[in-house]
Amino acid sequence: MAKRVDCYICNKENLARNEIGLNKKLIGRNVEKFHCINCLADYLDLSVDELEERIQEYKDADCALFE
């Protein structure tokens, strides 16, 4: 069973695989504190829409971090 990952900023529970993948892709594979997509957008000064576009780009490129 996979370990449950929560957002360490807002405490959103059980982040989606794509949120976890985005943290690893944009912050680094060794990231220990994960952000939900909303908090990650604030942290990176991007919009949620921009992050969702990146998720789709990574999916289209068959990146294993995304479903």
C-alpha positions as CSV (number, residue, x, y, z in Angstrom):
1,M,0.0,0.0,0.0
2,A,1.3,3.4,-1.0
3,K,2.2,5.9,1.8
4,R,-0.4,8.7,2.1
5,V,1.1,12.1,1.3
6,D,-0.5,15.4,2.6
7,C,0.3,19.0,1.8
8,Y,2.5,20.4,4.5
9,I,1.2,24.0,3.9
10,C,-2.6,23.6,4.0
11,N,-2.8,20.0,5.3
12,K,-4.8,18.8,2.3
13,E,-5.0,15.1,2.8
14,N,-4.0,12.3,0.4
15,L,-2.5,14.2,-2.5
16,A,-3.1,12.9,-6.0
17,R,-0.4,11.1,-7.9
18,N,-0.1,14.0,-10.3
19,E,0.4,16.5,-7.5
20,I,3.2,14.3,-6.0
21,G,4.7,13.9,-9.5
22,L,4.6,17.7,-10.0
23,N,6.5,18.3,-6.8
24,K,9.1,15.8,-7.7
25,K,9.5,17.2,-11.2
26,L,9.6,20.9,-10.3
27,I,11.2,20.9,-6.9
28,G,13.3,17.7,-7.1
29,R,13.0,14.0,-6.8
30,N,14.3,14.1,-3.2
31,V,11.6,16.4,-2.1
32,E,10.4,15.6,1.5
33,K,7.6,18.2,2.0
34,F,4.9,18.1,-0.6
35,H,2.6,20.9,-1.8
36,C,-1.0,20.5,-3.1
37,I,-1.4,22.0,-6.5
38,N,-2.8,25.3,-5.1
39,C,0.1,25.7,-2.6
40,L,2.6,24.7,-5.2
41,A,1.2,27.4,-7.6
42,D,1.7,30.0,-4.8
43,Y,5.2,28.7,-4.0
44,L,6.3,28.8,-7.6
45,D,4.4,32.0,-8.4
46,L,2.5,30.3,-11.2
47,S,-1.2,29.7,-11.8
48,V,-3.0,26.4,-11.2
49,D,-3.8,26.4,-14.9
50,E,-0.1,26.7,-15.8
51,L,0.6,23.7,-13.5
52,E,-2.2,21.7,-15.0
53,E,-0.8,22.4,-18.5
54,R,2.6,21.1,-17.3
55,I,1.0,18.0,-15.9
56,Q,-0.6,17.4,-19.3
57,E,2.8,18.0,-21.1
58,Y,4.5,15.5,-18.8
59,K,1.7,12.9,-19.4
60,D,2.0,13.4,-23.2
61,A,5.7,12.8,-22.9
62,D,4.9,9.5,-21.0
63,C,6.6,10.6,-17.8
64,A,6.2,7.8,-15.3
65,L,5.5,10.2,-12.4
66,F,2.1,11.1,-13.9
67,E,-1.1,9.1,-14.5
